[in-house]
Amino acid sequence: MPGHLPVLAVTSGEPAGVGPELCASLADRAWPAHLVVLGDAELIEERLARIGSVVQVRTYVPGIAPELGMIDVLHQPLASPAVAGELNTDNAPYVLALLDRALQGCVSGEFAGMVTAPVHKGVICDAGVPFTGHTEYLAEKTGTALVVMMLVGGGMRVALATTHLPLSAVPKAITPALLEHTLRILNHDLVSRFHLKNPRILVAGLNPHAGEGGHMGREEIEVIAPVLERLRAEGMTLTGPLPADTLFVPHTLEQGDAVLTMYHDQGLPVLKHASFGGGVNVTLGLPIIRTSVDHGTALDLAGSGRADPGSLFAAVELAISMVASTRKGA
């Protein structure tokens, strides 16, 4: 019955990128959810015609069952015509309106969660809107003080203590308060969203060789280790701080359910090497479920029909799984 299926909002992202056609490809599979694509219906139809797709676009009506080969679209009008591969700052408000509408539906209970196709940070900033990414935008809109970015793929879950910071700013940013709050969010959501009763978290050090006993930096001794000891005393299963260069070997990874790295390029290159095109970006700590693709707008592929929907499919699958786990724990 359609009423028993969770309804997920899928934002189509940057209109000049591959998002619209990737979202339409969701109609090629029968999902255990009702997927609703947010975007300009005419744009999606035009892009489908351009790539020779037989997928049909239908106006989303709540309660009407999804059909294979048909994509339900909640129409949001473009501000200006979109050309595949050509960015236009006029459409930056449209991209943000998609996120706002999806978020509104998640908060109200209309949607069980949201999945986001890629946006182009640069064109949004060029339009005069400071924008560092979906993660930060959704945190601000929901009034969430701290969220945690985690990527899932290649058999790994890799979370970040800091995200889009210059490398020079990372050491000062890793404070005991930040690290403790991050670990609490990670542990909580692994239990509530991933249905892990006692998550095992592997924690990377900041410095080479995890500081080599203080000879290559003292953050492990003065910041990271004390936080881990305090949280272990509360019952969390935490291992570390571990040298990042050996943390990702199979034997060590087998001993954990997730990894917490200290900065963006410490853990994500490993995960993306193992799963690029099939990885998923998850925002933890939000009052809603949100997953995303692990790639960008791929302007050079827009309108070609060659874009791989693997990451979007994986993001939808994970969102559905997280909804199910959340319902089990309710």
C-alpha positions as CSV (number, residue, x, y, z in Angstrom):
1,M,0.0,0.0,0.0
2,P,1.4,3.4,-0.9
3,G,0.5,4.8,2.5
4,H,2.9,2.4,4.1
5,L,5.9,3.5,2.1
6,P,8.1,6.2,3.5
7,V,8.1,9.3,1.4
8,L,11.5,10.7,0.6
9,A,12.3,14.1,-0.9
10,V,15.0,14.1,-3.5
11,T,16.4,17.6,-4.4
12,S,17.6,17.8,-8.0
13,G,20.4,20.3,-7.2
14,E,22.2,22.5,-9.6
15,P,20.1,22.8,-12.7
16,A,23.1,23.1,-15.0
17,G,24.6,19.9,-13.6
18,V,23.8,16.2,-13.7
19,G,21.3,16.3,-10.9
20,P,18.1,16.5,-12.9
21,E,18.9,13.5,-15.1
22,L,20.3,11.5,-12.2
23,C,17.1,12.1,-10.2
24,A,15.0,11.0,-13.2
25,S,17.0,7.7,-13.4
26,L,15.5,6.7,-10.1
27,A,12.3,5.7,-12.0
28,D,14.3,2.8,-13.5
29,R,14.0,0.9,-10.2
30,A,11.2,-0.2,-7.9
31,W,12.0,1.3,-4.4
32,P,10.6,0.4,-1.0
33,A,9.8,4.1,-0.7
34,H,7.9,6.8,-2.5
35,L,10.6,9.1,-4.0
36,V,9.5,12.7,-4.8
37,V,11.9,14.7,-6.9
38,L,12.0,18.4,-6.1
39,G,12.8,20.5,-9.2
40,D,11.5,22.3,-12.3
41,A,9.3,19.8,-14.1
42,E,10.0,21.3,-17.5
43,L,13.7,21.2,-16.9
44,I,13.6,17.5,-16.0
45,E,11.4,16.7,-19.1
46,E,13.8,18.7,-21.3
47,R,16.8,16.9,-19.9
48,L,15.2,13.5,-20.3
49,A,14.3,14.3,-24.0
50,R,17.9,15.4,-24.5
51,I,19.4,12.1,-23.3
52,G,16.7,10.0,-25.0
53,S,15.1,8.6,-21.8
54,V,11.6,7.1,-21.9
55,V,11.0,8.0,-18.2
56,Q,7.8,9.9,-17.7
57,V,7.3,12.9,-15.4
58,R,4.2,13.0,-13.2
59,T,3.1,15.7,-10.8
60,Y,3.5,14.5,-7.3
61,V,0.2,13.8,-5.5
62,P,0.4,12.5,-1.9
63,G,-1.1,9.0,-1.5
64,I,-0.8,8.0,-5.2
65,A,1.4,5.0,-5.6
66,P,4.7,5.3,-7.4
67,E,5.0,3.5,-10.7
68,L,8.1,2.0,-12.4
69,G,9.2,4.2,-15.3
70,M,7.6,7.3,-13.9
71,I,9.1,9.9,-11.7
72,D,7.0,12.0,-9.4
73,V,8.0,15.7,-9.4
74,L,7.1,18.4,-6.9
75,H,7.4,21.3,-9.2
76,Q,9.6,24.2,-8.1
77,P,10.0,26.8,-10.9
78,L,13.4,27.9,-12.2
79,A,14.3,31.6,-11.8
80,S,15.9,31.6,-15.3
81,P,16.2,29.0,-18.1
82,A,18.9,26.4,-17.4
83,V,21.4,25.3,-19.9
84,A,23.3,22.0,-19.3
85,G,26.9,22.7,-18.4
86,E,26.5,26.5,-18.0
87,L,26.2,28.0,-14.5
88,N,23.8,30.9,-14.0
89,T,23.8,32.8,-10.7
90,D,20.2,33.7,-11.4
91,N,19.2,30.2,-10.4
92,A,21.1,30.1,-7.1
93,P,17.9,31.1,-5.2
94,Y,16.1,28.2,-6.9
95,V,18.7,25.7,-5.7
96,L,18.3,26.9,-2.1
97,A,14.5,26.9,-2.5
98,L,14.7,23.2,-3.2
99,L,16.6,22.6,0.0
100,D,14.2,24.8,2.0
101,R,11.1,23.0,0.6
102,A,12.6,19.5,1.3
103,L,13.6,20.6,4.8
104,Q,10.1,22.0,5.5
105,G,8.6,18.7,4.5
106,C,10.9,16.7,6.7
107,V,10.2,18.9,9.7
108,S,6.5,18.8,9.2
109,G,6.5,15.0,8.7
110,E,5.4,15.2,5.1
111,F,8.7,13.5,4.2
112,A,10.6,10.8,6.2
113,G,13.9,12.2,5.0
114,M,15.7,14.0,2.2
115,V,18.3,13.0,-0.3
116,T,20.3,15.7,-2.1
117,A,21.8,15.8,-5.6
118,P,24.9,18.0,-5.9
119,V,24.9,21.7,-5.8
120,H,27.7,24.1,-6.9
121,K,29.0,26.1,-4.0
122,G,30.8,28.6,-6.1
123,V,27.8,29.8,-8.1
124,I,25.7,30.2,-5.0
125,C,28.5,32.3,-3.4
126,D,28.9,34.3,-6.6
127,A,25.2,35.1,-6.4
128,G,25.9,36.9,-3.1
129,V,24.8,34.1,-0.7
130,P,27.6,32.8,1.6
131,F,27.4,29.0,1.2
132,T,29.9,26.4,2.4
133,G,27.8,23.3,1.7
134,H,24.6,21.4,2.4
135,T,25.9,20.3,5.8
136,E,26.4,23.8,7.2
137,Y,23.2,25.2,5.5
138,L,20.9,22.6,7.0
139,A,22.5,22.9,10.4
140,E,21.8,26.7,10.3
141,K,18.3,26.3,9.0
142,T,17.4,23.7,11.8
143,G,19.2,25.7,14.5
144,T,21.5,22.7,15.1
145,A,24.7,23.9,16.9
146,L,26.9,21.1,15.7
147,V,26.4,18.5,13.0
148,V,28.8,15.7,11.9
149,M,29.7,14.8,8.3
150,M,30.0,11.1,7.7
151,L,30.7,9.3,4.4
152,V,29.6,5.7,3.9
153,G,31.1,3.5,1.3
154,G,33.6,0.8,0.5
155,G,32.6,-1.0,3.6
156,M,33.5,2.0,5.8
157,R,31.8,4.7,7.8
158,V,34.2,7.7,8.1
159,A,33.1,10.8,10.1
160,L,35.0,14.1,10.4
161,A,35.7,16.1,13.5
162,T,36.3,19.2,11.3
163,T,35.1,19.7,7.8
164,H,35.7,22.6,5.4
165,L,38.6,24.3,7.1
166,P,42.1,25.2,5.9
167,L,44.6,22.7,7.2
168,S,46.3,25.5,9.2
169,A,43.2,26.1,11.2
170,V,42.5,22.4,12.1
171,P,44.7,22.0,15.3
172,K,43.1,25.0,17.1
173,A,39.6,23.9,16.0
174,I,40.0,20.5,17.7
175,T,39.1,21.4,21.2
176,P,37.9,19.0,24.0
177,A,34.4,20.4,23.7
178,L,34.3,19.9,19.9
179,L,35.7,16.4,20.1
180,E,33.3,15.3,22.9
181,H,30.3,16.7,21.2
182,T,31.2,15.1,17.9
183,L,31.7,11.7,19.4
184,R,28.4,12.0,21.3
185,I,26.6,12.8,18.1
186,L,28.3,10.0,16.2
187,N,27.7,7.4,18.8
188,H,24.0,8.5,19.2
189,D,23.2,8.4,15.5
190,L,25.0,5.1,15.0
191,V,22.6,3.7,17.6
192,S,19.4,5.5,16.5
193,R,19.9,5.8,12.7
194,F,22.1,2.7,12.0
195,H,20.6,0.3,14.6
196,L,24.0,-0.5,16.2
197,K,23.5,-1.3,19.9
198,N,27.1,-0.6,21.0
199,P,29.0,1.1,18.2
200,R,32.7,0.6,18.1
201,I,34.4,3.9,17.1
202,L,38.0,4.1,15.9
203,V,39.5,7.5,16.5
204,A,42.4,8.9,14.5
205,G,45.1,11.0,16.0
206,L,45.9,14.4,14.5
207,N,49.6,14.1,13.9
208,P,51.8,11.6,12.1
209,H,52.1,8.4,14.2
210,A,49.4,9.9,16.5
211,G,52.1,12.3,17.8
212,E,54.8,9.7,18.5
213,G,54.4,10.0,22.3
214,G,54.5,13.8,22.1
215,H,57.6,14.1,19.8
216,M,55.4,15.0,16.7
217,G,52.7,17.0,18.5
218,R,50.9,16.9,21.8
219,E,47.2,17.2,20.7
220,E,46.8,13.4,21.2
221,I,48.1,13.6,24.8
222,E,46.5,16.9,25.8
223,V,43.2,16.9,23.9
224,I,42.2,13.6,22.3
225,A,43.2,11.0,24.8
226,P,41.6,12.7,27.8
227,V,38.2,13.0,26.0
228,L,38.3,9.4,24.9
229,E,39.0,8.3,28.5
230,R,36.2,10.3,29.9
231,L,33.7,9.0,27.3
232,R,34.9,5.4,27.8
233,A,34.1,5.8,31.5
234,E,30.5,6.5,30.4
235,G,30.3,3.3,28.4
236,M,31.3,4.3,24.9
237,T,33.5,1.9,23.0
238,L,36.3,4.0,21.6
239,T,39.7,3.0,20.4
240,G,42.5,5.5,19.9
241,P,44.0,7.9,19.2
242,L,45.3,5.7,16.4
243,P,47.9,6.6,13.7
244,A,45.9,7.5,10.6
245,D,48.4,5.8,8.2
246,T,47.7,2.4,9.7
247,L,44.1,2.9,10.9
248,F,42.6,2.0,7.5
249,V,44.3,-1.4,7.1
250,P,41.7,-4.2,7.0
251,H,42.7,-5.8,10.3
252,T,42.1,-2.5,12.2
253,L,38.9,-1.6,10.3
254,E,37.4,-4.9,11.2
255,Q,37.5,-3.9,14.9
256,G,35.3,-0.9,14.4
257,D,31.9,0.2,13.1
258,A,33.0,3.7,12.2
259,V,36.1,5.9,12.1
260,L,36.4,9.4,13.3
261,T,39.1,11.4,11.6
262,M,40.3,14.8,12.6
263,Y,40.1,16.6,9.3
264,H,38.6,16.4,5.8
265,D,41.5,15.0,3.8
266,Q,42.7,12.6,6.5
267,G,39.9,10.1,6.0
268,L,38.0,10.9,2.9
269,P,40.6,10.2,0.3
270,V,40.8,6.6,1.6
271,L,37.0,6.2,1.5
272,K,36.6,7.8,-1.9
273,H,39.4,5.6,-3.4
274,A,37.4,2.6,-2.2
275,S,33.9,3.7,-3.2
276,F,33.9,6.8,-5.5
277,G,30.7,6.8,-7.5
278,G,29.0,4.7,-4.9
279,G,29.6,6.5,-1.7
280,V,27.1,8.4,0.4
281,N,27.4,11.6,2.4
282,V,25.4,11.6,5.6
283,T,24.7,14.5,8.0
284,L,24.5,13.3,11.6
285,G,23.1,15.4,14.4
286,L,20.2,16.9,12.5
287,P,16.6,16.4,13.6
288,I,15.9,14.9,10.2
289,I,17.5,12.2,8.0
290,R,19.6,13.6,5.2
291,T,21.9,11.7,2.8
292,S,23.7,12.9,-0.4
293,V,25.8,11.9,-3.3
294,D,29.6,11.9,-2.8
295,H,30.3,13.8,-6.0
296,G,29.9,17.2,-7.6
297,T,27.8,18.7,-10.3
298,A,29.8,17.2,-13.2
299,L,29.0,20.1,-15.5
300,D,30.9,18.4,-18.4
301,L,28.6,15.4,-18.3
302,A,25.3,17.3,-17.9
303,G,22.9,16.4,-20.7
304,S,25.1,13.6,-22.0
305,G,23.3,10.7,-20.4
306,R,26.7,9.3,-19.3
307,A,26.5,10.3,-15.6
308,D,26.6,7.3,-13.3
309,P,23.6,7.3,-10.9
310,G,25.4,4.8,-8.5
311,S,26.0,7.3,-5.7
312,L,22.5,8.7,-5.8
313,F,21.1,5.2,-5.7
314,A,23.3,4.4,-2.7
315,A,22.2,7.6,-1.0
316,V,18.5,6.6,-1.5
317,E,19.1,3.1,-0.2
318,L,20.9,4.4,2.9
319,A,18.2,6.9,3.6
320,I,15.5,4.2,3.4
321,S,17.6,2.0,5.7
322,M,18.0,4.9,8.2
323,V,14.3,5.5,8.2
324,A,13.6,1.9,9.0
325,S,16.2,1.9,11.8
326,T,14.7,5.0,13.3
327,R,11.2,3.5,13.2
328,K,12.5,0.4,14.9
329,G,14.0,2.5,17.7
330,A,10.8,4.6,18.1
